[in-house]
């Protein structure tokens, strides 16, 4: 039986221009799974305006947060949100430390795998996916045209329409297939009576 890590805190980072559906889907699904996850503003204010004009009140400010051995660091995409994440130097250091930690995991979707992780060189030698058109920013990775790609400590998604399977994959990697399936069924992502080979976790 696989052992999953003890409950630790995870963080979803919000920058001006973030993709709302990706950020909110991740925090919603992870909390449904019982994960302790916080939204973190990298701006000077808790209120962060997304790419489509939706303003979200973050749980905390980056500058006021001690990131002690986090379980997951989660990066929504969106433009210019992904660029703003990449240009925030303190987050760059945190991501590099997470990539080097024994158990820390990183999830990113849409433009973020390329614009942030790719430009930091963190996906070198990994399998990866991202929003089409950003692949040139990811050097040294095997790019795969797929909604979600898991590669070692990374869970990567390709765009807004796949925010839900991406978030459920984070849960599956963190808490196991049974928990992820329970969350998916509760959201009617697929019916519990469907042939397992026809659903996402088949």
Secondary structure, 3 states (H helix, E strand, C coil): CCCCCCCCEEEEEECCCCCHHHHHHHHHHHHHCCCEEEEEECCCCCEEECCCCCEEECCEEHHHCCCCCCCEEEECCCCCHHHHHHCCHHHHHHHHHHHHCCCCEEEEECCHHHHHHHCCCCCCCCEECCCCCCHHHCCCCEECCCCEEEECCEEEECCHHHHHHHHHHHHHHHHCHHHHHHHHHHCCCCCCCCCHHHCCCC
